[in-house]
Amino acid sequence: MTPPDQLLDFAPHQWGVVAVFGVVYLGMFLGGLPHFKLDRSGVALLGAIAMIALTGMSLEEAARAVDLPTIVLLFAFMVVSAQMRLGGFYAEVTRAVGALPLARNGLLAALIVVSAALSAVFSNDVICLAMTPVVARICLERRVDPLPFLVGLACAANIGSAATLIGNPQNMLIGSVLGLPFGPYVVAALVPVALSLLVLWLWLAHVDRRWARRDEVRPMPAVAVATVVPTVPTSADEDSPPFDRLQTAKGLLVAGVLMWVFLFSDWPRDVAALVGAGVLLLSRRLHSAQVMGYVDWQLLLLFIGLFVVNHAFQATGLAAWAVQWLAVKGIVLQQPGVLLVLGALLSNAVSNVPAVMLVLPHLGEAGSAGAQQAGVMLALASTFAGNLLLVGSIANLIVVDLAEKAGVRIGWAAHARIGVPVTLISLALVWLALGAGAR
């Protein structure tokens, strides 16, 4: 059936499905709906409710539309990250890096490496949330421009999170839905991630001459790249829990065991992570309510809502027709170049997770070689693209918000001067590593 005929044959409720889908993804683009007190999670949840009401979808069908392993894996690692935050680990590591006797560029390199490595295991958003206040304080104490350090923190966290299938929510989703093996993905992603981190450091340390100063301690210029509101640095971070060696060791042990399981066993990642979360919740010192308070329930609702919304839209057949129409025109979605560009554009239009959910159903059968190759490309492209614009990644917005509370304002233009070139070079590296040889 041709698309015009298909549209003419649409029942009223199908038109409603298309309309709700459009409104939901408009909300993803805008970050909410104008004139309503709704964020992306609220829009996705209401969209799912509307889809259930319009289509007559049973609650059982709606539940089946949700990829439970992804939700479980995401929840479990939120618990692991909560353990590390409550143990004061992230802030302690950041303070240790700031205390190193390094010049400006050396300190910048250390910060990039640490934030990237931690993000690969504990999620980029969590790392930015925990490290930003400490980094801002260190920069103000050292009297160096904080902007390259703070934007570098966000960019490094985004890039580093692409190194594994647990580093960010979209990678968890891709790995679960397409059945990507953990070890081979890490091997495929390692070179693009490492080179992109090097590019980030080179850009921050050397390309912009206004930031490349020889002295590690020097008064900031009168007109700084970041607008700095004078504050009195404190010796401790008020919002950071005190460092607890026992709780940190417990969290690191569980995280280390999970990484070993993911790399060297066939135990399902979601089940293993859930067991690890259960071990951490069994504590005599940290109340479960404290740990649960650090779980991002809104993100889980966003996932659940979008699963239902996309399931209803897929049932209309319009998405499948669009993919077939593009293939007739010579634009095959599974082609590396097409997937790279589409993943980057959609991620900046509607955010990483909604973009990935749109594309995933059209990448082939889970577990197949073609789907796995496409999954690696989509994971890297959608994650690296988050550095392009300030709104391209939640991690960026977290850094901007917390930096402002510390007295440092980061604008769109200042971020773009770093994010745009670093992202374009990073995506080019992904193409050279994964796409050029697959043509």
C-alpha distance (Angstrom), angle and dihedral (degrees) to the residues before:
residue distance angle dihedral
M1 . . .
T2 3.81 . .
P3 3.80 117.4 .
P4 3.84 95.5 -109.0
D5 3.81 90.2 51.6
Q6 3.78 90.3 45.0
L7 3.79 91.4 52.3
L8 3.82 92.1 47.8
D9 3.80 89.4 53.3
F10 3.80 92.8 51.6
A11 3.78 114.9 122.6
P12 3.83 116.6 -132.8
H13 3.78 92.4 -102.8
Q14 3.83 90.0 54.8
W15 3.78 90.0 55.2
G16 3.77 85.8 51.1
V17 3.80 90.6 52.5
V18 3.81 91.0 52.6
A19 3.81 90.8 47.8
V20 3.81 93.5 49.3
F21 3.80 90.5 47.0
G22 3.81 90.1 52.5
V23 3.79 92.9 48.6
V24 3.81 92.5 48.0
Y25 3.79 93.3 51.8
L26 3.79 90.4 44.2
G27 3.78 85.1 56.5
M28 3.80 89.6 50.4
F29 3.82 89.0 52.8
L30 3.81 95.3 46.7
G31 3.78 96.1 37.7
G32 3.81 90.0 -119.0
L33 3.79 139.6 -6.1
P34 3.82 122.5 -68.3
H35 3.83 115.1 -107.4
F36 3.81 92.0 12.0
K37 3.80 128.7 94.7
L38 3.79 92.3 -125.6
D39 3.78 130.0 126.7
R40 3.81 124.7 -166.1
S41 3.80 92.7 -80.6
G42 3.79 92.2 51.2
V43 3.81 91.8 48.4
A44 3.82 91.6 50.3
L45 3.80 92.7 47.6
L46 3.81 94.1 49.0
G47 3.80 89.2 44.9
A48 3.80 90.1 55.5
I49 3.80 91.2 49.2
A50 3.81 90.3 50.1
M51 3.81 91.6 49.2
I52 3.81 91.6 51.8
A53 3.79 90.9 49.6
L54 3.83 95.3 45.2
T55 3.79 98.8 45.4
G56 3.78 100.1 35.9
M57 3.79 87.0 -123.7
S58 3.78 111.4 173.7
L59 3.77 118.9 -123.8
E60 3.81 87.8 -116.6
E61 3.82 90.5 57.6
A62 3.79 90.9 46.1
A63 3.80 89.4 51.6
R64 3.81 91.0 49.7
A65 3.82 89.1 53.1
V66 3.80 89.0 63.1
D67 3.81 114.7 86.1
L68 3.80 96.8 -131.4
P69 3.84 96.5 -169.9
T70 3.81 89.3 59.2
I71 3.81 92.6 49.7
V72 3.80 92.1 46.7
L73 3.81 93.2 47.6
L74 3.79 91.6 47.8
F75 3.81 92.6 48.5
A76 3.80 93.3 46.4
F77 3.79 93.8 53.3
M78 3.78 90.7 46.6
V79 3.80 85.8 59.7
V80 3.82 91.3 48.4
S81 3.81 90.9 49.4
A82 3.81 90.4 47.0
Q83 3.80 89.2 55.6
M84 3.80 90.3 53.4
R85 3.80 93.3 47.3
L86 3.79 93.7 48.1
G87 3.79 88.3 49.4
G88 3.81 89.6 55.6
F89 3.81 91.1 -123.0
Y90 3.80 100.4 137.6
A91 3.79 95.6 48.2
E92 3.81 91.8 44.8
V93 3.81 92.3 52.1
T94 3.80 91.1 48.2
R95 3.80 92.1 49.8
A96 3.81 89.5 49.4
V97 3.81 90.5 53.1
G98 3.81 90.6 47.7
A99 3.82 90.6 52.1
L100 3.80 93.5 55.9
P101 3.83 113.7 114.3
L102 3.79 92.8 -117.4
A103 3.77 133.1 138.1
R104 3.81 118.0 -119.7
N105 3.81 97.4 -86.4
G106 3.80 92.7 43.7
L107 3.79 90.8 51.2
L108 3.79 89.5 48.4
A109 3.82 90.8 52.6
A110 3.81 92.2 48.8
L111 3.79 91.8 49.5
I112 3.81 92.1 49.5
V113 3.81 92.8 49.7
V114 3.82 94.7 46.3
S115 3.81 96.0 46.2
A116 3.82 91.5 46.3
A117 3.80 93.9 48.2
L118 3.80 93.6 47.3
S119 3.81 91.8 46.0
A120 3.79 91.2 54.9
V121 3.81 88.9 63.9
F122 3.81 108.5 22.4
S123 3.85 103.3 33.2
N124 3.79 128.9 -94.2
D125 3.81 96.7 -110.6
V126 3.80 92.7 54.5
I127 3.80 92.7 48.0
C128 3.81 92.2 50.9
L129 3.79 90.9 47.2
A130 3.79 92.8 52.6
M131 3.81 101.5 36.7
T132 3.83 103.7 40.5
P133 3.84 98.9 77.4
V134 3.80 91.3 47.9
V135 3.81 93.6 47.3
A136 3.81 91.2 48.9
R137 3.80 91.1 51.1
I138 3.81 92.6 48.2
C139 3.82 91.6 51.6
L140 3.80 93.2 48.7
E141 3.80 91.3 48.3
R142 3.81 91.7 49.7
R143 3.81 91.6 44.8
V144 3.80 93.6 -127.7
D145 3.79 125.7 135.7
P146 3.81 104.1 -88.2
L147 3.81 96.7 -157.2
P148 3.84 99.1 84.2
F149 3.80 90.0 45.9
L150 3.80 94.9 48.6
V151 3.79 97.1 42.0
G152 3.79 88.0 41.8
L153 3.80 88.9 54.0
A154 3.83 91.8 53.6
C155 3.81 94.4 44.1
A156 3.81 93.5 46.0
A157 3.80 91.1 48.4
N158 3.81 90.9 52.0
I159 3.81 93.4 46.3
G160 3.81 94.0 43.8
S161 3.79 92.4 49.2
A162 3.81 88.9 62.3
A163 3.82 90.4 64.6
T164 3.81 94.1 81.1
L165 3.78 140.6 27.0
I166 3.82 91.0 -113.3
G167 3.81 99.5 48.7
N168 3.80 96.6 94.1
P169 3.82 139.1 4.1
Q170 3.80 97.0 -102.0
N171 3.81 91.9 52.9
M172 3.80 90.3 50.6
L173 3.80 88.7 51.9
I174 3.81 94.4 47.6
G175 3.78 93.0 46.2
S176 3.80 93.1 48.8
V177 3.82 99.1 43.8
L178 3.82 96.9 42.0
G179 3.80 96.2 36.4
L180 3.80 95.5 -123.7
P181 3.81 114.3 -177.2
F182 3.81 112.0 -122.2
G183 3.81 101.3 -134.6
P184 3.82 99.1 46.5
Y185 3.81 89.9 47.5
V186 3.81 91.3 54.0
V187 3.80 90.2 50.1
A188 3.82 92.0 49.9
A189 3.81 93.6 46.5
L190 3.80 98.7 42.3
V191 3.81 99.3 82.5
P192 3.84 97.4 45.6
V193 3.81 90.3 45.7
A194 3.80 95.0 47.8
L195 3.81 93.5 46.3
S196 3.80 91.7 46.4
L197 3.80 91.0 53.0
L198 3.80 88.8 50.9
V199 3.81 90.0 50.5
L200 3.80 89.9 50.4
W201 3.79 92.1 52.3
L202 3.81 93.9 45.4
W203 3.78 91.2 50.1
L204 3.79 94.5 48.8
A205 3.79 95.6 40.7
H206 3.79 103.2 40.3
V207 3.79 118.0 5.4
D208 3.78 99.3 65.9
R209 3.79 102.6 55.3
R210 3.78 92.9 -163.1
W211 3.80 88.4 68.7
A212 3.81 98.3 39.7
R213 3.81 101.4 88.7
R214 3.76 123.4 162.5
D215 3.79 97.3 -139.5
E216 3.76 119.9 71.4
V217 3.83 91.6 -148.9
R218 3.78 116.1 44.2
P219 3.82 133.1 137.3
M220 3.78 113.2 -95.9
P221 3.81 116.2 -107.5
A222 3.79 119.3 -98.8
V223 3.81 90.7 -109.7
A224 3.77 105.7 39.6
V225 3.76 127.4 -171.5
A226 3.78 87.3 -117.7
T227 3.78 119.6 43.8
V228 3.78 106.5 -120.1
V229 3.77 122.4 -157.1
P230 3.82 109.1 -156.0
T231 3.76 112.2 -107.3
V232 3.77 135.5 167.7
P233 3.81 108.1 -110.9
T234 3.76 113.9 -132.2
S235 3.77 127.0 -143.9
A236 3.78 91.6 -128.9
D237 3.76 134.6 34.0
E238 3.77 110.2 -112.4
D239 3.80 96.8 -151.8
S240 3.79 95.6 44.4
P241 3.81 118.3 94.8
P242 3.82 114.6 -125.5
F243 3.78 116.0 -92.7
D244 3.80 112.0 -90.5
R245 3.80 113.6 -169.5
L246 3.79 94.8 -165.5
Q247 3.81 96.3 50.9
T248 3.79 91.2 42.5
A249 3.79 91.6 50.6
K250 3.80 90.2 49.1
G251 3.80 91.9 51.6
L252 3.81 93.8 45.4
L253 3.80 90.9 49.3
V254 3.81 92.3 53.1
A255 3.81 92.0 44.6
G256 3.81 91.1 48.9
V257 3.80 92.7 49.4
L258 3.81 90.6 48.9
M259 3.80 91.9 51.2
W260 3.81 89.2 51.0
V261 3.82 90.6 49.4
F262 3.81 91.9 48.9
L263 3.79 93.1 48.9
F264 3.78 102.6 39.5
S265 3.80 109.2 24.3
D266 3.78 140.2 56.5
W267 3.78 94.4 -131.8
P268 3.85 108.1 131.1
R269 3.79 109.3 -98.6
D270 3.79 94.6 -134.8
V271 3.81 93.4 52.3
A272 3.80 93.7 45.4
A273 3.80 92.0 48.3
L274 3.80 91.6 48.2
V275 3.80 90.6 52.8
G276 3.80 89.1 49.4
A277 3.80 90.7 51.0
G278 3.80 89.4 50.1
V279 3.79 91.3 53.7
L280 3.81 90.5 52.5
L281 3.79 93.3 47.6
L282 3.81 89.0 55.9
S283 3.80 95.1 82.2
R284 3.80 137.5 140.8
R285 3.82 94.0 -156.3
L286 3.81 108.5 35.2
H287 3.79 114.9 59.8
S288 3.79 114.2 -134.6
A289 3.82 89.1 -126.0
Q290 3.81 88.9 60.8
V291 3.79 91.8 52.3
M292 3.80 93.9 44.5
G293 3.78 88.8 51.2
Y294 3.81 88.5 68.5
V295 3.81 94.1 51.7
D296 3.81 110.9 108.1
W297 3.78 97.7 -129.8
Q298 3.81 91.3 171.2
L299 3.80 91.0 60.6
L300 3.80 90.5 50.4
L301 3.83 89.3 51.3
L302 3.80 89.5 49.1
F303 3.80 90.1 55.7
I304 3.80 93.9 46.1
G305 3.80 93.6 47.3
L306 3.80 94.0 47.8
F307 3.80 92.1 48.0
V308 3.80 89.9 58.0
V309 3.83 94.7 41.9
N310 3.80 93.0 50.4
H311 3.80 92.3 44.8
A312 3.80 90.8 56.0
F313 3.79 92.4 46.0
Q314 3.81 93.1 48.4
A315 3.81 88.3 56.0
T316 3.83 90.4 63.7
G317 3.83 90.1 65.4
L318 3.81 93.4 -133.6
A319 3.79 94.6 114.0
A320 3.82 92.4 50.4
W321 3.80 90.6 48.1
A322 3.82 91.5 50.6
V323 3.80 91.0 53.0
Q324 3.83 91.1 48.7
W325 3.80 91.6 47.4
L326 3.80 90.9 52.4
A327 3.81 90.1 48.7
V328 3.81 90.2 54.6
K329 3.80 87.6 53.9
G330 3.80 89.9 52.9
I331 3.80 95.9 -101.9
V332 3.79 105.7 122.6
L333 3.79 112.8 -172.6
Q334 3.80 93.9 -144.7
Q335 3.81 92.6 56.9
P336 3.83 109.2 110.9
G337 3.80 95.5 -128.2
V338 3.79 93.9 48.1
L339 3.79 92.3 46.3
L340 3.80 92.0 47.6
V341 3.81 93.9 52.8
L342 3.80 95.3 39.1
G343 3.79 93.4 47.5
A344 3.80 92.0 49.7
L345 3.82 94.9 46.5
L346 3.80 96.5 44.5
S347 3.79 92.5 45.8
N348 3.78 90.7 57.6
A349 3.81 92.4 42.4
V350 3.80 101.3 50.0
S351 3.85 104.1 3.4
N352 3.80 128.8 -95.8
V353 3.79 102.6 -77.6
P354 3.83 97.9 47.5
A355 3.81 89.5 44.8
V356 3.79 92.6 52.1
M357 3.80 91.8 47.3
L358 3.80 89.9 54.7
V359 3.78 94.4 51.7
L360 3.82 103.0 36.4
P361 3.84 99.0 78.0
H362 3.81 90.9 59.6
L363 3.81 100.7 51.6
G364 3.78 97.8 86.9
E365 3.77 137.4 -101.0
A366 3.80 116.8 -24.1
G367 3.79 112.0 -101.7
S368 3.79 95.7 20.1
A369 3.80 118.8 127.4
G370 3.80 92.8 -118.7
A371 3.80 93.4 50.3
Q372 3.79 91.9 47.9
Q373 3.81 92.9 51.4
A374 3.79 90.1 47.7
G375 3.79 90.2 47.7
V376 3.80 92.9 55.6
M377 3.79 90.8 49.8
L378 3.82 92.9 47.4
A379 3.81 92.3 47.7
L380 3.80 93.6 52.3
A381 3.81 96.1 39.8
S382 3.80 95.9 47.6
T383 3.81 92.5 46.1
F384 3.80 98.4 44.0
A385 3.81 89.6 46.1
G386 3.79 88.4 63.4
N387 3.80 88.9 77.6
L388 3.81 94.4 58.7
L389 3.80 99.3 84.1
L390 3.76 134.7 13.1
V391 3.81 91.7 -108.7
G392 3.80 93.6 44.6
S393 3.79 93.7 93.1
I394 3.78 136.8 27.4
A395 3.81 86.8 -136.4
N396 3.81 89.6 62.8
L397 3.80 92.1 51.3
I398 3.80 91.4 47.6
V399 3.81 91.0 54.2
V400 3.81 92.9 46.8
D401 3.81 93.0 48.7
L402 3.81 95.9 46.8
A403 3.81 92.3 41.7
E404 3.80 90.2 55.7
K405 3.79 90.1 52.1
A406 3.81 87.0 54.1
G407 3.81 90.7 51.7
V408 3.81 100.1 -96.4
R409 3.79 120.4 115.6
I410 3.81 118.5 -160.5
G411 3.80 117.3 -166.9
W412 3.79 132.5 -158.3
A413 3.80 94.7 -104.6
A414 3.80 93.7 48.8
H415 3.79 91.1 51.1
A416 3.81 93.2 44.6
R417 3.81 91.4 55.0
I418 3.79 86.7 65.7
G419 3.78 104.1 24.3
V420 3.80 100.6 50.0
P421 3.83 99.5 52.6
V422 3.81 94.0 38.0
T423 3.81 91.4 50.4
L424 3.79 94.9 47.4
I425 3.80 91.8 49.2
S426 3.81 91.1 45.4
L427 3.81 92.1 51.6
A428 3.81 89.5 48.4
L429 3.81 88.7 53.7
V430 3.81 90.3 51.0
W431 3.81 89.4 51.9
L432 3.81 92.2 49.5
A433 3.80 92.2 47.2
L434 3.79 100.0 42.2
G435 3.77 111.7 8.3
A436 3.79 109.6 40.8
G437 3.80 94.3 62.6
A438 3.80 93.4 45.8
R439 3.79 96.5 61.0
